[in-house]
């Protein structure tokens, strides 16, 4: 295939000639009009038509990024770390190399950090206490040497060095890191006049220009450009994913580097790419500046991040769940299980309640709830709008502090409710939980599942325990039948079941047609 743009083949001449003739013909017609309007006028009269066209063409040409790059590039640094290969970090190195052959496209969402492996790695016998070096990126945010990078860049680092754009190298220390957002704050001592950049106060628009500066493949000071191609991306890398998607090429070593708007402000911190081949394919993911500012401020102040804690397990509200509850829209987060003694439990929030807004702002889904609560400080007073047993109510409570050992309260339920035709029965065999060893005392145990029944289509399995039906706790088969009959007689197309599987609970809407 001939990729020459200026190919002068007969075919290209056939295509170009009519276009060229059209343009010239237009100019000739305009020139004739000028001469006709002003007989004997100077031929330069034609210039009044050509000059605006040339000016428009010049104005449409992108101005370039030279001035912007000259302004921000001195503040961008290369971050080089040394890691003991016997540390916990070494077990993650293969994943971070970005050259794996995973079958699932989801597995290709990877952090970008360019490790260098000493001899003896990759399946060969290795010497103990051998050091591994890695390179990432970062940027100064203050004149006294505070700089931002990714947590996965400096995690388990024995030493950290930064290299500036002019080649000057400094030793840095890790002030604090936050694995949940993959951000870290480092500090270089000894100077008070480092060049620095600021975070943007405005959320970028999709389509805005973006310039990334970093250290891909160890080539410090590399500049790439593109646009903001999407926002609010959740790629499953953490409980608070809210990435800005950019198409400015980023590769190994770009991790922790900044992405700038055209004013020279940082709109995001490069952290991951989607890459089936190990290189940039035009899809990069940045931590938004709004998130980075909140996290960095806490890292600088306390060396760690504390987050508000509601104390609930939640899942998204599907259309089936919304219908079974009588909600008009499939929005909000339904509570699977409030944790004992949590702020939510103390405020009277129960399993089956749907949290629809926080402080007057609507909640889209469970992850939106998690991100919102996480941005609030422990002890903050929050007002929740809750849909409780068919009625809306407002609950005010004080947030607790998210314990480090627990998962974020907004983790979405991973099971999927599969669509299926309505059936007149659930297709389940049931027994009181107290009659089945190891099932506990609450609810009824599923002893048999019809593979063709609606319950099976909703993922209910033998051994699951049904805790309540339609918002009512059940302890025997008769109560289950009664609640099903009541739901059907009231005209509902589905009924909401709270299911306990192993140690986790979830809600499932089962059709009643």
N, C-alpha and C positions, 0 to 999 in steps of 0.2 A: 504494500500500500504506500503511495507517495504522499508524504506529509508536508511537502513544501508549500508554504503559504503563498509564495509568489510564483507558483508554477505557471509557465506560459504555454501550456498545452492547448491544442485546438479547443478542447472543451472549456477550459477556463476563459479563453478569449471570447467564446460564444456567450458565456455568462456575463463577463465584465463589460463587453462592448455595448450591449443595450443600456446598461446602467450608466456608463460613461456618456453615451449619446443623449440619454435623458437629461442628465445634469447639464451638459453643454447646450442642449436644445433649450432648456429653461433659461440659461444665461443669455442666449442669443435672443430669445423672445423678449426678455426683460430689457435688453439693450435696444431692441427695435422700438419698444414702447417709449423709452426715454427719448430716442431720436425723433420719434413721431411727435412727442409732446413738445419738444423744443427743437425745431428745425435749425440746423447749423450749429447746435450745441457741441461743446467739446466732447471727444470720445471718453474723456475722464468721467463723464456723467455716469458711466456704467459702474464706476467705483462705489457709488452710493449703495449699490445692491450687493456687490461682492464683499466689501469690507465688513458689513454686519455678519455675513455668513462666516467669514474667517474669524471674527471676534467670538461668535458663538462656539465655533469649533475649539478655539483656544480656551474658552471658559469651561468647556466640558472636559478638558484634560485634567486628570487628578493632579493636585499640586505636589504630591510626593510627601515623604515623611522625614526628610532630612533635618528640618528644624526641630521637629518633635524628638527624634532620636538623639540629636545633639544635646537636648535638654535633659532627657531622662537616663540615658545610657550610663553616665558615670555612677548613678546610684545602684545599678544592678551588679550583683556579685556572683562569682562562682563559689560554690560551697563544696569543699572536699573533706571527707570523713575517713577515719580509720576504725574498722570494726573487727573485734576478735571473732574469728570464724567459729569458735566454740560457743559463742553466745547464742541466745535464743534467736537472734536475728538471722543467723546463718541458715536456719531452716527455711527462711522465706526468700532467699536470694534467687532461687530458680524462678519463682513466680515474678519477681521484680525485673528479671532480665528481658522480658518482653519478646522472647523467641520461642515460646511454648507452642505446642500443637494441639491445644484443647479442641474438642469437638464442638462444644457449645459456643455460639456467638457471644453469650453472656460472659463466658470466661475470658473474653478478649478485652474486657474493660480492665485496664491495668494501670498501675502507678508507673510513673516514668522516672527511673533512677538508674544511672549507668554504673553498675558495679564492675569492678575488674577482678577476675578470679585468678588466684595464684595457681601454679602447677600443683596437681594433685587433687583438684576439685573435679566435679562432674563424673562421679562414679569411681575415681581412682583413689587409692589410699592417700590420706592427707596427714600432714604433720600437725601436731597440736599447737595451739596458741599462735597459729599463723595469722597475720593480719590481712584483712581485705580492705581495699580502698574503693570509695565510691564518690561520685560527683553529681551534684545537683545545682540548683540555682537559688537565688534569694535577692532581697533588695532592702536597702536602708530606709527606715521610716523616721529617723531622727538624726540630728547632727552629732549626738553623743554616742552613736554606734549601735543602736538597736536595729535589728534586721529581722525580716520575716522569711521563713522557708516552710517546707512541709515537714510534718512529724516523721513521715517514713524516710526522709532524707537523713535526719540526725538521730533516729531511734537507735539506742544501744551504741552510740558512737563513743569510742575511747578518746578521740580527739577531733576537733573541728578547725579547719582553716578556711579563710575566705580570701579570694583574690579579686581585686578591683579591676576596673576596666583599663587602668594604666599599668597593670601588672604587679602592683604592690600587694603583698601578702600579709595577713594578720591572723593571729590565733583568736578564736572565738569560744565562748562558753554558751551552753544551753541554759536559758533562763527558765523555760517551761515549755510544755508541749501538750497538745490536746488530740489524742488519737481519734476521737469521735468526728472531728472536723478535719483531721489531718493537717493541722497547723502547728507551727513551732516558732518560738521567739528566741533569737540568739543575740549575744552582745559582744561587741569588740571594744576593749578598753584602750585608753591611752590618747585619744583625740577627741576634740569637740567640734570639728568642722567637716564631718563626713557629708558628702552630697546625699540628699535624701528626696524621696517622693512622698506624696500624700494619697490616701484613699479617696476615691470619688464619693461624693455625697448623694449622687443621683444613680438610680438604676439604669443601666444601658438599655437602649431600645434594640429590638431585633432589626438587623440591617445596619446598625452603626459600625463604623470602622473600628478595628482593634489592632494594636501592635504588640506583639509578644517579644520580649528580650530575655535571653537566657544563655545556657551553657549546654546545648545539645551535643551529645557525643564528645564532650570535653572541649568543644570549640566555643570558648567564652566570647561574650559580646555579640552573639548572633541575633539578628533582627528578622522577624517574619511578620507579615501583615495579612489581614483578612477581615471578616465581619463577624458580628454577633449573630449566630445562626439560630439560636433557640435559648430559652431560659426555663428555669424550674425543672431541670432534668433530674430524675431519680434513677441512678444506675445500680442501686443496691450495695453501694460501698459502705454505707453507714446509716445510722438511724435518722440523721438530719440532712440527707442529700437534698440539695437545692441548687444544682450546678448551673452555671452559665455555659452554654455550648458555643464554641468558636471554631472557625475554619482556618485560622492562622496556624500554619504547620508547627507542631511541637513534637519533640522526640525525646529519646533517652537523655537525661540530664537537664531537661527543661523544668523538672519538678521543683516547685517552690518559687519559680520565677514569676514576674508580674506580667499582666496584660493591661495595656494602657488605652485610654480613650484619646481623642484628638486634642484634649487640653493637657495631656501629660499626667492625668490622675489614674491611679490603679483601680480598675473595675473588677479585677479578679486575680486569684493566685492559681497558676497552672498546677494541676494535680493528677490528671489521668487522661488517657486517650482510648479510643476504640481502635484496635489494630489487629486484624487477622494475620498480618504479615510481620509484625514487629516494628513497623514504622508508621509515621503519620499518614492517615488517609483523609485528612481534612476534618476530623471530628475530635476536638479536644474539649476538656471539661475543666472549668475554673470555679474555685470557691468564691462566691460573691464578696465584694468589698464590705457589704453590710454585715455579713457574718464574720469576716476577718477582723473588722474593727472591734466588735464586741469581744471576740475571743482574745485578741492581742492585748486589749486593755486589761483583762483579767490576768493573763499570763504575766504582764509587766508588774501588776500590783501584787499578785499572790503566788505566781509561779504555777498556778493550776486554774482550772475552770470549774465553777460550781453552777449547777443548773436547777431550775425549779422542778419540783416533783409533785405530780398529781396522785400517783399511786393507783393507776388503772391499767389493765390490759384492754386494748381496743382493737377493733377491726373496721374496715370500710363498710358503709351502708350500701348494699347492693339494691338493685331494683326490686328483687324478691323480698328482701328484708324490709325495705321501705313500704311495700304494698302490705305486708303482713302486719306492720305496725300502724298503718294508716297515715304514713308520711306522704306529703305531696311530691317531694323530691328525694332522690337517692343521694343525699349529702349528709355530712357530719360523720361522727365516729361513734359506733355502738360499743358500749362497755361490756366486755366479756366477763371480767371479774375484778372488782375493786379489792385491792390488797388490804389485809387486816391492819387496822390502826393507821391507815393512810389518810391524807387530807380528804380524799374523795369519800372514803368510807365514813369518816367522821361527819362529813357534810350531808350524808344520807343518799349519796349516789349509789345506785344498785345495778346489778347485772341486768342488761336489757335496756337501760337508759341510753339515750342518744344525745351526745354533747353536740350542739348545733352552732354555738358561738362562744368566743372568749372575749370578754370586755367589749362586747358589741360588734366584734368582727366575725363574720361567718366562717365556720370551719368546713373546709372542702372535704377532707377525708382524714383518716387516722394519722397519716404522716404529717399533714398540715397541723393537726393538733399537737403532735410531738414537737415539731419545730417551734410552734408558738409558745408552748409552755417552757421549752428549753431556753428561750431568749429572756425569760423572766427570772428575776433573782429569788432565791429561797426566802420565804417570809413575805413575799409580795401578796397583796390581797387581789384576788381575781374574781370576776363575775362571770359565771357560766350559765348559758341558756341551755336547758335540758328538757328533752321530750321524755316524760315519765308516765308510763301506763296510759297513753292516749292523751295526755295533757302537757302543755308547756309550762315550765316553771323556771325561776331564776334562783341560782344557788351562789352564795358568796363564801369564799373560803380563803385561807392562807396557805400558800404553797409550802411544801417541805423541801428538803434538799435531796437531789437525786443521789442515792447511795452508789459508790463506785462499783460495787460488786454486782449491781443489778443492771439488767438491760433497760434501755430507755423506755419510758412509759408508753410511747407511741408506736411500738413495734407492731407492724401489721400482721394479721393472721395470714399464714402462708397457704392454707388450704383454699381450693377454688370451688365455688359453688357452680356445678355444671347445670346447664339448662336441660329441661326434660318435659315431656308431656305430662299434664296433670293426670293423677290416678285417684280412684275412690278410696284407696287405702295406703298406709305407709309402707306395708310390706316388711313388718318387723315382728319378731318374737320377743316378748319382754318378760322380765321378772323383777320383783323388788330387789333393790341393791342389798338389803339386809340378808336376803336368802342366798346370795352368791359370795363365796369366800373371796376376800380381798377387794371387794367392790365398794366397801364403806357402808354407811347407813343412809345416805341421801340419794334420792332419785330411783330410777328403774334401769336395769341393765339390759342392753341389747343382746339377746341370746341367739338370735337367728336373723339373717337378712336375705330377703328375696332379691336376687341379682337383677331382676327386671322391675323391681318396685321403685317408687320415687325416692325413698330414703337412700337406697343404694346409689342412685344417680346423684345424690347430694353428698356422697362420700361417707355416709354413716356405716360403721363396721361393727362386727361382733366384738363385744367387750366394751363398747362405748357406753357411757352412762348418761341418760337423759335426766337433767336436773329440773328443768321446768318446760312447760308447754304454754305458749301464748302469754308468757309473763307470770304464770302461776306455777309454784313449786309442786312437784308430783312425787309421790312415794309408792304408788302401786299402779297396776295396769288399769284399774277402774278410773282413777283420776286422769290418766292419759286419755282414755276414751271419752270421758266427759268433756275435757277441754277441747278435744278435736271436734266433737259434735257441736259444742257451743261456737267455735270458730267458723264451722261450716254453715251453721244456721244463721250466723250474722252476716253472711254473704262474702266472707273473706275467701280469696283465691289460694292463699297459702297460710301456713301456721309457722310461727317461729319457735324453734327448739333450741334450748341451751344444752350443749353436749360437752361432756368431759372425756377427753381421750388422754390416757396416761396422767400427766400432771397439768395439762393445759386444757383450757376451756375455749369454746367458740360458739357462735350462733349460726344456725342453719335454717333457712326458710324452705319448707317442704310443701309442694302443691297439694291442694285439697279437692281438685276438680272431681 
